[in-house]
Amino acid sequence: MMVTAVIPVDKRKSKVFLEEGFAFVLYRGEVERYRIEEGRELEDTVYEEILRDILCPRSKEYALHLLKDAGKTEKWMKEKLGKAGYPKEAVEYAVNFLKEYHFLDDNAYAQSYVRSYAGKKSRRQMVYEMQQKGVDPSYIEEALDQSPVDEEESARQALARRLKGKQEASYQEKGRLAAFLGRKGYSFEVINRVLREIKTAENQD
């Protein structure tokens, strides 16, 4: 593999590019140790050594650091590690480690997500958001089956938060509230039923 470029990221790190494109990030001392220079051949055995001894352990350490904030999905973790400059092999190594020890579990993530938002979001919104996070559809369906969503109660709570204690709304306000609930994924039938519970104000906008 031919090194096509070595570009400093800052005073400590550099990006290394091979013929296929961007490859990885190393500290300057590591670049010097492995004699990585533009126009110089990088032997396969050296690449494997860098991957085994530096990039895989480092990606695992960084992945564990990322988990400190909150539960993450496999898709999120792969994207984050990739953006941090780790090659595909190191990303897979870190993710497989996390999955093996259940630090990363999309099934558990879906269960937790539904328990947290079942009373705050519509079923449709939760499905969409979990799909965006890369959660397998079978995990989403299982989680929703185990924690059924009461769409009417959820919509009712969303309205209460929106109205901030008001017990009535004008026709115009109800139109805006219907659009608000529609954007959150509630069906026309659910929206219609919960809006009937809100008194119509005599004074119109």
C-alpha positions in Angstrom: 0.0 0.0 0.0 1.4 3.3 -1.0 1.2 6.3 1.3 -0.2 9.2 -0.7 -0.3 11.9 2.0 0.4 12.6 5.6 -1.5 15.6 6.7 -1.2 17.2 10.2 -4.5 17.5 12.1 -2.8 19.5 14.9 0.6 19.6 16.7 0.2 16.0 17.9 -1.8 14.0 15.3 -1.7 13.4 11.5 -4.1 11.9 9.0 -2.6 9.1 6.9 -3.9 8.6 3.3 -3.3 5.5 1.3 -4.1 4.8 -2.4 -7.7 4.0 -1.5 -8.1 7.3 0.4 -8.1 8.3 4.0 -6.8 5.4 6.2 -6.3 6.4 9.9 -5.0 9.0 12.4 -1.8 8.5 14.3 0.2 10.5 16.8 3.3 12.1 15.3 5.6 9.8 17.2 3.8 6.8 15.8 4.1 8.2 12.3 7.8 8.5 12.8 8.2 5.1 14.5 6.6 3.3 11.5 8.4 5.5 9.0 5.2 6.6 7.3 6.0 9.1 4.6 4.3 10.3 1.5 5.4 8.3 -1.5 6.7 5.4 0.7 5.2 1.9 0.7 3.4 0.7 3.8 3.8 -3.0 4.0 0.7 -5.1 4.8 2.4 -6.6 7.9 3.1 -3.1 9.2 -0.5 -2.0 8.6 -1.7 -5.1 10.4 0.6 -4.3 13.4 -0.7 -0.7 13.5 -4.2 -2.0 13.4 -3.6 -4.6 16.1 -1.4 -2.7 18.5 -2.7 0.8 18.2 -6.0 1.4 16.3 -8.1 -1.4 17.6 -7.3 -0.9 21.3 -7.6 2.9 20.9 -11.0 2.6 19.2 -12.3 0.3 21.9 -11.2 2.8 24.6 -12.8 5.7 22.8 -16.0 3.7 22.3 -16.2 2.9 26.0 -15.7 6.6 26.7 -18.6 7.5 24.4 -20.9 5.2 26.3 -20.5 7.2 29.5 -23.1 9.8 28.4 -26.1 7.6 27.6 -27.3 4.5 25.8 -26.2 4.4 22.2 -27.1 2.4 19.1 -24.7 0.4 16.9 -25.3 2.7 14.0 -24.5 5.8 16.1 -21.3 4.2 17.5 -20.0 3.2 14.1 -20.6 6.7 12.7 -19.0 8.3 15.7 -15.9 6.1 15.5 -15.6 6.6 11.8 -15.8 10.4 12.1 -13.0 10.1 14.7 -10.7 8.7 12.1 -10.7 5.0 12.9 -10.6 2.5 9.9 -13.5 0.1 9.3 -11.5 -2.8 10.9 -11.0 -0.9 14.1 -14.6 0.2 14.2 -15.8 -3.3 13.9 -13.4 -4.5 16.5 -14.7 -1.9 19.0 -18.4 -2.5 18.2 -18.1 -6.3 18.5 -16.4 -5.9 21.9 -19.2 -3.7 23.1 -21.8 -6.1 21.8 -20.1 -9.1 23.3 -20.2 -7.6 26.8 -23.7 -6.0 26.3 -22.4 -2.5 26.5 -24.1 -2.0 23.1 -27.4 -3.7 22.7 -30.0 -2.3 20.2 -32.7 -4.6 21.5 -32.3 -3.2 25.1 -32.0 0.3 23.7 -35.4 -0.1 22.0 -37.0 -1.4 25.2 -35.6 1.5 27.2 -36.6 4.1 24.5 -40.2 2.9 24.4 -40.5 2.8 28.3 -39.1 6.4 28.4 -41.3 7.9 25.7 -44.5 5.8 25.6 -46.5 8.5 27.4 -44.8 11.4 25.6 -44.6 10.5 21.9 -46.8 8.8 19.3 -46.1 5.2 18.2 -45.3 6.6 14.7 -42.8 9.2 16.0 -41.0 6.6 18.1 -40.8 4.2 15.2 -39.4 6.9 13.0 -36.8 8.1 15.5 -35.6 4.6 16.4 -35.3 3.8 12.7 -33.2 6.9 12.2 -30.9 5.7 14.9 -30.4 2.4 13.1 -32.4 0.1 15.4 -33.6 -3.1 13.7 -37.3 -3.0 12.9 -37.9 -6.4 14.7 -36.5 -4.9 17.9 -38.7 -1.8 17.6 -41.8 -4.0 17.0 -41.0 -6.2 20.0 -40.4 -3.2 22.3 -43.7 -1.6 21.3 -45.6 -4.9 21.7 -44.2 -5.2 25.2 -45.0 -1.6 26.2 -48.1 -0.7 24.2 -48.6 3.0 23.5 -51.9 4.6 24.6 -52.1 7.1 21.7 -55.0 9.0 23.1 -53.4 9.5 26.5 -50.1 10.4 24.9 -51.7 13.0 22.6 -53.7 14.3 25.6 -50.5 14.8 27.6 -48.9 16.5 24.6 -51.8 18.9 24.4 -51.7 19.6 28.1 -48.0 20.6 27.8 -48.8 22.7 24.8 -51.7 24.5 26.4 -49.8 25.1 29.7 -52.8 24.9 31.9 -55.4 26.5 29.6 -58.7 24.6 29.5 -60.0 26.1 26.3 -58.9 27.2 22.8 -60.3 29.1 19.9 -61.1 27.5 16.6 -57.9 28.9 15.1 -55.9 27.6 18.1 -57.4 24.2 17.7 -56.3 24.2 14.1 -52.8 24.9 15.1 -53.0 22.2 17.8 -54.2 19.7 15.3 -51.3 20.5 13.0 -48.9 20.2 16.0 -50.2 16.7 16.9 -50.1 15.7 13.2 -46.4 16.6 13.0 -45.9 14.4 16.0 -47.3 11.4 14.2 -50.8 11.1 15.8 -53.6 9.9 13.5 -56.5 12.1 12.4 -58.9 10.0 14.5 -56.8 10.4 17.7 -56.4 14.1 17.1 -60.1 14.6 16.5 -61.0 12.8 19.7 -58.6 14.6 22.1 -59.4 18.0 20.6 -63.1 17.4 21.3 -62.2 17.4 25.0 -60.9 21.0 24.8 -63.6 23.6 25.1 -63.9 26.1 22.3 -63.3 29.6 23.5 -66.0 32.2 22.7 -63.6 34.9 21.7 -62.0 34.1 18.4 -58.5 35.2 17.2 
